Amino acid sequence: MVQAKGLRVTRNLRRSGERDDPGRARARAAARRRASLPVPPASRGPGVTQAAQRSGAEHRSRGPRKAPRPALDLDQLRGYAVARTLFAPTTLARAIARLGFVQADPIRAPARAQDLTLRHRVKRYRAGDLERRYPELELEEGFFINYGFLPRAHYLLLHPRVISHTGGWDAATRRRVRAMLAFIRERERVHPREIEARFAHGAVTNYWGRSSNATTRLLEAMHYRGLLRVVGRDGGIRLYALQEPQVATQGAGAARARLDALVDVVVQKYAPLPEPSLRALIGRLRWGMPQLGHELPAAFERAKRRLAHARVEGVDWYWPADERPLARRELGDDQLRLLAPFDPLVWDRRRFELFWGWAYRFEAYTPRTKRKLGYYALPLLWRDQIVGWGNVSMQAGRLECRLGFTQRRPRERAFEDALEAELAAMRLFLGEDLELRTRPPSPG
């Protein structure tokens, strides 16, 4: 009714203006008469029929008809994030290709983060499968936005890394590197203890201010610079071999294309992303591609232009342009999942709080007395809600699980059944015939 009233007011104003200005009224009448005349054949252009002319005139008069874009809300975005991230379990190679990158962490509580991430996405996955099968897969270990595992094609986009003069090696270090490369070339693959036995480089102070083996630190630096690659592990220790040198991409356009491709890998894994998180994640590529750090602000702007976007509750969200959040089917099940601290659903703490309304914190390095959730709390996803957390550990042959909840423990029987099934799956994943014991939450 308000709109119709506005139209009447507009028409009345026009008529009033025409009465006040007779010349303007006559001009309008002449224009209407010209519009009603038939179009001469010569002016139609080749191959344009009268029907097409009429169709075009009708289209111009009505304007293009666009289907109204359905509005997204936060619940729908959350359901979209859960459904796209927890895809149907597949093979190990396909799961890693779909994720694009799997973050690694050495803490085992009760398994390493990479294994806890993959167990929900790989059929019949067992703890340690990634390490056991790594040599046969087209994968690389290395630093992307964090340290982890990624398809070789993605890894090669990061290289060759060009280290600034401030991060360069002095003459003595370069001599050591040349000697170590010659030693590794003779043996094809080496364990760090072989290098240490041969060269005995001593100890250095690490990032945490503690003492580290100098040989191990130098091997890690050579790996980061693309001189070595990880070819396997022995009891969790990296085994190294020479890496084929990578040729620098020629031209600024080619370098930007590589950078944009890696930004798309990030978005594919963590979407949908609020704008501040998208900016922060792209910024982390300065560690994976230090040679293109100056290009990251422009890469962020290009990403915003090519990604799909919506503003929801005052926040700008971004996701791959070929995906439709409302078309994504929600999980629609009662399954409960204990997620790794670095799972794609958990990693972005800003998004986590927007989706679930509480702050998850990784407290493995927090003093025991200051912990609120526990040493290695695993967020507890039930349906599409993270309702609490669990600290899972193995104690004297028993699988212990201490649960905590953001509000109250769900009272539905479906929750208890789902919890029992998830803990049984955890025991199978760990490959242990363990007795289960659940305990109430406590810090530490």
N, C-alpha and C positions, 0 to 999 in steps of 0.2 A: 504493500500500500504506500509506503514511503517513497519507493522508486516511482510508482505511477504518478503520485502527486508531483514529484520533481519534474517528470516529463511534461505534465500539464503546465507547470509554472514556466518551463523553458519555452514551450510553444507560445504561451501568452506573451512572454517577453519578446519573442521574435515578431509576433503579429503587431505588438505595440510599436516595435522599432520600424516595421514596414510602414505603418500609418504615419509615423513621424517623418519618414524619409521615402517619398514616392519614387525617386530615382533608383534607390536600392531595391524596392519592390519590383520595378519593371525589369531590372537586370536579372533578378531571380526567375521571373516568369519566362524571360527569353531563354535562359539556360535550361529550364524544364522543357520548353518546346524543342530545342536542339537535341536534347537527349532522347526525345520520342521519335526523331526522324530515323529512317532506315540507313544502315551503313553502306556507302557505295562499295561495289565489288573491289575497286582498285585499292581501297584503303584497308582491306581486310588482311592483306598479306597472302602469300602463296600457301595453299593447302588449308586455309582456315575456313571452316564452314559457318553458315549462319547459326547452326545449332551450337557450335563451339563458341561463337560470339555471344550467343544468349547465355550459354553456361558460364562464360567468363564474366559477363555483366552481372549475372546473379551472384556469382562467387564474390565479386568485388562489392556488391551492394550489401551482402550479408557479412562479409569478412570470413577469415578462415575459422573453421570449427575445430577446436581442440578439446580432447577429452579432459575433463577436470582431473588434476593430479591429486590423488588421495593424500590426505595429510598423515604424516607419521607421528606417533607418540613414542614416549620412552619405553613403554612396555613392548611395543612392536620392534623397536630397535634392539632391545635386549633379547627378545626371542630370535630375531634374525642373527645376532651375534652368536648365540648358543648353537643354533641349528647349523650355521655355516662352518663353525669351528669344530663341532663334534660330528663330523661326517661319518658315514657308515664305515666300519672297520674294513681295511683293505690290506694289500701287501705292504711290507716294510718300505720298499722302494717307492711305491706309489704314494704312501702316506707322507714320506719326507718330501717328495716332489710337490705334493699339494700344499704342505705347510710352507715349503720354501726354505725353511731354516729351523733347526731344533737346538735350543740353547742347552749347553752342557754345564754341569756342576758336579764337583767331586764328592760332595756330602752324600752319604748313603743313609737315609732315614725314612723308610726302611730300604729304599733303593735310590739310585741316582736320579736327578731331575729328568734327564733325557729319557730314561726308561719309564718313569712315572707319566711323562707326557705321551709317549708312544703307546702305552698299554691300552688307552681308550680308543686308539685309532688304527691299530694293527691287529689282524686276526691272530688269536692264540699267541700273543706276544708274551715272552718271558723275560725277566730281568737279565740284562746282559746280552740280549740278542743283537743289539746294535753293534756292540764291541766285537762279538763273535763273527758277525757277518760283514763287518765293515770292509775287509779286503776284497770281497767279491762284488761290492756295490760301487756305482759311479758317484762316490761321495768324496768330500774333502773335509778335514778338520781345519778350522781357522777362525779368525776374527772377522765378524760381519758387523752387527750392531752390538753383539756380545760374542763371547767365544762359544763355538758349537759346531754343528754338522750341517752341511748344505750341499746340494747337488753340484757336481764339478763345473757345470756350465755357469752357475751363479758365481762360484768361487773364482773362476778365471776372469770374470768381469772386474774383480777387485784389483787385479794385478796388470802390469808391474806397479808395485807401491814405490813411490818416490818419497824418501825421508828427507826432511829439511836438514839444513846444516847443523841445527841445534841438536838433532837426534842422530848425528852421524857417529861413526867409529873413529877412534884415534888410530895412529899408525900401528901400535902394538896389537890392538884388537883386530885390525885388518890382517895382520900376519897370522894370528891365531885362527881366524876364519878360513884363510887359504889353506892352512895345514889341516884343519878339520874337514874341509871339503875334499881334499885329496885322500884323507883316511877313509871317509865315507864312500867315496867313489870306488875304492878298492874292494870294499865289503858289500856294497849294494844297499844293505840296510843294517842299522846299528841300534843297539841299546845305549842309553846315556852312560851306563856304567863302563862300557867299552871305551867310550871317549875319555871318561874320567881316569880310567886305568892308564890310558896312553898319555894324556896331557896333564892331568892333575892341576887344574886351574885354581883350586882353592875355594874360598868362600867370598860372597859379596852380600851387601845389605839389600834386602828386597823392599818392595813397595810398603809392606807392613812394618818396616823397621827391624825385621828379624834377619837372621843369617840364612842365606840360601847357597846351594851349590853353584859355583860360578859356571861350571860346564853346562848345567841344566839351563841356567839363565841365558847363556850365549846360544844354545841350541834353540831356545824359544824365540830369541831375537832373529836368528837366521830363518826360522820358519816364518815368522811374521813378514820378513822382507822378501819372501818367496824363493829363497835359496834351497829350502828343504820342504818336504811334505811328510805328513804322518801317514805311514803305510799300515799301521796296526798298533796293537797294544799287547803288553805282556804284564798281566796282573795289574792293569790300570796304567802302566807306564808307557808313554809314547815311544814307538819305534820310528826311526827317521830314515829317509832315503833322499837322494838328490831330486830336486824339482827342475823340470825343463824350464829354461828361462822364457819369460813372456815378452813379446814385442809390444812396445807402447803403441796405442792407437793413434793414428795420424789425424790431426785436425780437431778443432774445438767442437765441431758438430758431432763427431763420432764419440768424443769423450762425454758430451752431454747426453747422448743416446744411451751410453753405458750407465751413467748415473741415473737416468730416468727409469731404466729397466730394473735397477736395484731398488729404487723407491717403490716400484710396483710390487716387488717381492715383499717388501715390508708391509705395504697396504694389504696385499693378499693374505698375509698371516694374521694381522691384528685388526682388520676392519670389522665393524665400522669404528671410525676414530673421531673423537672430538678434535677440533682444530689445534688446540695447544699440544695434544699428544702427537698429532701428525707432524707438527713442527719439531717437537723434541725427538721423535724417532728419526726423522730425516737428518737432524743435527748429529745424531749418533753415528752416522755414516762417515764422519770426519775421522773416526778410528779405523774404519774399514777401507776408506779411500782418502788417505791424508793428502794425496796429490791433487784432489779436487775439492778440498775443504772450502775454498773460496767460492765455489759454484753452488753450495748448498742453499743459500737464501733464494737464488733464482730457481733452483730445482723445486723448492717448496711452492713457489708461486706457480710454476708450470703444473705441479701436481694438483693444486686447487682448481686449475682451469680444466683439466682433463677428467677429474674424478666426478662421480655423482655426488650430490650434495643436498642437504636439507637442514633447515634450522628448526631445532626441537627444543622447546622450553628455554629459549635464549642461548642455546649452544649450537654452533655450526658443526655438522657431522659429515664425514666423507667416507666413501666406499668405492669399490671398482665400478666403472661406468657400465659394465655389461651385467650387473646384478640388480635385481629388484627386491628390496627387502620384504615387500608385502607378498611377493610370490614365493618366498622361501618357506617351506613347510617347517613348522615347529616340531620339536622332538615328539611331543604327544605321548610320552611314556612316564612311568613311575620310577625309572631307573635313578639310582643314587650314584654319584661319582665323587671319589676323593681326588682332587686335582693337585698337580704339582705347583709349588710356589711360582714357577716360571712358565706355567701353562699359558697359551695364548689368551685364555679367558681371564687370567689372573694378573698377567705381567704388568699391564698398564693400570697403576693404582688409581689414577685420576678417573679413568673410565669405570673401574670397579666400584668406586664410591658413587658415581652417577647412576650406575645400574642397580646396585644393591643397597645403597644407603648406609653402609658402614665401612670403616677403614680396616683393610687387611694389612698386616705388617709382617715382613719376613724377619724373624728374630733370632736366627742362628748365631749372629754376631752381637746380639744384645746381651748385656750382663744378666745372669740368671734371675737376679732379684728384681729386674725391671721388665721382665717378659710378661706379657698379658695373654698371649695366645699359646706360647710354647716354643720350644727349640725349632721345630720344623713342622709348623702347623699346615695341614693340607686343607684348603677350602672345601666345604661339603656342599656339592651341587645336587639339589633334589628338584626334579623337573626343570624349571628355568630359574630357580631361586637358589642363591647360596645362603643357606640357613645357619651355617656354623662352620666348624672346623674340627679336624681330628689330628692327634699326634699318634702316629703308628710306629711301633718299634718291636724288635725281637728281643725278648728277655728270657734266658734259660729255656730256649726251645718253645717259647710261647709268643704268639702274636698279640701284643698289647695295643689297645686302642683307647685313648682318652679323648672324649668328645666334649666340645663346648658349643653353645648355641647363642646366636645374636639376641634372641628373645626367649622363647620357650621351646622345648623339644616338641616337634610335631607329634600329635596324639593319634594320627591315623594308623591303622594297622598296615596300610600300604607302605608307610615310611619304615616301619620295623622290618617288614619283609625285604624292602629294598636295601636297607642297611646290612641285613644278614647276607644277602646275595653279594653285595659289594665286598664285604670282608672275606667271604669265601673266594671271590675272584682274586682278591689281593693275595690270599694264601697260595692260590694256584700260580699266580704271576711270580711270586717269590720262589716258587719251586720247592716249597717246604711243606712237610706234613706237620703243620703247626696247630697247637691248641690255641683257641681264641680266648682272650680275656679282655673285657671292656671295663673301663674305670671312669669315674667322674673326672672332669677337667681340673687341672691344677697348673700353675705357672711352672715353667722350667722344662 
